[in-house]
Amino acid sequence: MEFWQGERCEYCEGLIVERKVNLSRKVKRKYVVIENVPAGVCTKCGTRYYAANVLKTIEETVRGRRKAKREVLVPVYSL
């Protein structure tokens, strides 16, 4: 059984389905990307929902308690 089965979006009443998403956050003046994060995503408006255990893992990750899988060089442009 899927965690989000039967759940509806609090904003538009759209159906929420389980998806793997990527998150990008700025932490201590650096950007981090967290891949393959399980989330409930509204099929109508795209709002994302996260289970409490997933949020805890995200917090541990961005605080540096977990080792990064890899690093990538990101080009920066200015206009």
C-alpha positions in Angstrom: 0.0 0.0 0.0 1.3 3.4 -0.9 1.7 6.0 1.8 -0.2 8.7 0.0 -3.0 6.5 -1.4 -6.4 8.3 -1.2 -4.9 11.6 0.0 -6.0 14.9 -1.5 -4.1 18.2 -1.9 -5.0 20.7 0.8 -4.9 23.6 -1.8 -6.8 22.2 -4.9 -8.2 18.8 -3.8 -6.1 17.1 -6.5 -5.0 13.5 -6.0 -1.6 13.0 -4.3 0.7 10.3 -5.8 4.1 9.0 -4.7 7.0 10.3 -6.8 10.8 10.5 -6.5 11.9 14.2 -6.7 15.1 16.2 -6.5 15.5 19.0 -4.0 18.0 21.9 -4.3 18.7 24.0 -1.2 21.2 26.7 -0.2 22.9 25.6 3.1 25.7 27.7 4.6 26.2 29.7 1.4 26.5 26.5 -0.7 24.0 24.8 -2.8 23.2 21.2 -2.3 21.1 18.8 -4.4 19.3 15.8 -2.8 18.2 13.3 -5.4 15.5 10.6 -5.3 13.5 12.1 -2.4 10.2 10.2 -1.9 7.4 12.7 -1.9 3.6 13.0 -2.3 3.0 15.2 -5.4 -0.4 16.7 -6.3 -1.3 15.6 -9.8 -3.2 18.9 -10.3 -1.1 21.7 -8.9 2.3 20.0 -8.2 2.4 20.8 -4.5 4.8 18.4 -2.7 4.3 16.7 0.6 6.9 14.9 2.6 6.6 12.3 5.4 8.1 13.1 8.8 10.9 10.5 8.4 11.8 11.9 5.0 12.1 15.4 6.4 14.3 14.1 9.2 16.6 12.5 6.7 16.7 15.7 4.6 17.7 17.7 7.7 20.5 15.3 8.6 21.7 15.4 5.0 21.9 19.2 4.7 23.5 19.5 8.2 26.4 17.3 6.9 25.6 14.2 8.9 25.6 12.2 5.8 28.3 12.0 3.2 27.6 13.3 -0.3 27.4 10.7 -3.0 29.2 13.0 -5.5 30.0 16.6 -6.2 29.4 18.5 -9.5 30.7 21.7 -10.9 28.0 24.2 -11.6 28.6 27.1 -14.0 27.5 30.5 -12.8 26.5 33.3 -15.1 25.9 37.0 -14.6 23.8 39.3 -16.7 
